[in-house]
């Protein structure tokens, strides 16, 4: 998801640029100012409480802001993300936004700040008062609003600077030139972000082969928990000794083991363009764990690709592999193969629903030659990129 906070003092032009950015990137619009004015116009309890504060130029308390945003942060399934206009305005609200987005298994991509000299801000707002008739656009209120911005809102800059997500934008010039600068900055942050693929599918669906191909084609790091675990078992490490009985039975290893291995692999590649995760997550709990691991490096799952294969085809492939040098211990017995497929049905399929809700789920037919399946996966990745760029 592409989540943007548009920042800047009153009169900086956030509303004008927001409309253009919404169309460009297909975003859901959350404007605390617009929502509050609507609540006031409808004379709701929230509106009545906020009315007096706004008319004096003050900032609405955080508990009210959270209530109105929670009412509106319902993602359109066709949307590529959210544009926040006028939020967060304080460091406390920045933490609140982190929590709200975390609940949606996503995070803020960038904060864009429109920088405009104070004399021009005052001039713009006084002119806006003549045209739009907003009651909070008079000299007395304007001065209070700008003072509030200086004292309470500017510390938010430091909050996002520490996360390398803050980008100042010259807000003086034509609407078009400012917009072009905003677009260039956003696309630049998107290029900096990891591209992370989760590859799912029944045992025997070809995840390993396709995962390595995708990693090679897109310059990504391939992370196969099974492969990492087999190395640990071969080296007879502590992790290997704990994992071996689970692997022999074709069952999921304890989550804490997988976490240690994946976290170590991610840390070994700080300059990577992204990762292909094969064999993890296999449960909804592991999906949450992966979100947490990626959030620590300011990233997220970009797309989840599910290789769909009929059960009989999967059994045949695993049986055939059991007769080769590539066989696994759980390939040599029909009972173990059926146990693995049963584990998949019970535990892994709900993971698909988890990613479907985030609109980052793609399914491809796993039948046919390796090249055919790879072409289908590449087509899904192209759609993901188009969706990200709106």
Helices and strands as residue ranges (DSSP letters): E 2-8, H 14-25, E 27-31, H 32-41, H 45-55, H 62-72, E 81-85, H 91-103, E 110-115, H 118-132, H 139-148, I 149-153, H 155-161, E 166-170, H 175-192, E 197-201, H 207-217, E 221-224, H 225-234, H 238-249, H 255-267, E 275-278, H 284-295, E 303-308, H 311-321, G 329-331, H 334-343, I 344-348, H 349-356, E 361-365, H 370-388
